Amino acid sequence: MDIKKVMAIVRTSVLTDVEDRLIRLGVPGITVSRVKGFGEEASFLTPGWMSAYMRIEIFADATQVQQIAETIVKAAHTGIAGDGFVSVQPVETFYRIRDGRELHELHGPPGVHEGVSQIGDGGQMRSDERHAT
């Protein structure tokens, strides 16, 4: 399976609608962070000129990313400069920290993943390695 990362920067005012639509779409998981930045609408002379936005990150199967990206664009669109953007990036390797396994599939409700293989030389991670990550 080919895993991709969908990353979007959207206005804080549209976040709830974006999240609701992504959940209805059945994304395998989502990470949201508050960020500050500027783009074409920046005004360097104004105090506090950087605007607050939300960063959304989703790791999904490559077959799902176009629908995910389109869903974000539709939910976040206002038509005003500063709406944000969506990017899709390749993921070379994806490991679950909890058990040190490489994931080959991302599906189902958040936290449920199948299709895993063990990291390392074919053996289990030592318990001290497992707790260090």
Secondary structure as UniProt FT lines:
FT   STRAND          3..11
FT   HELIX           12..14
FT   HELIX           15..25
FT   STRAND          31..37
FT   TURN            40..41
FT   TURN            44..45
FT   TURN            47..48
FT   STRAND          51..61
FT   TURN            62..64
FT   HELIX           65..76
FT   TURN            81..82
FT   STRAND          84..90
FT   STRAND          95..96
FT   TURN            97..100
FT   STRAND          101..103
FT   TURN            110..111
FT   STRAND          116..118
FT   HELIX           127..132
//
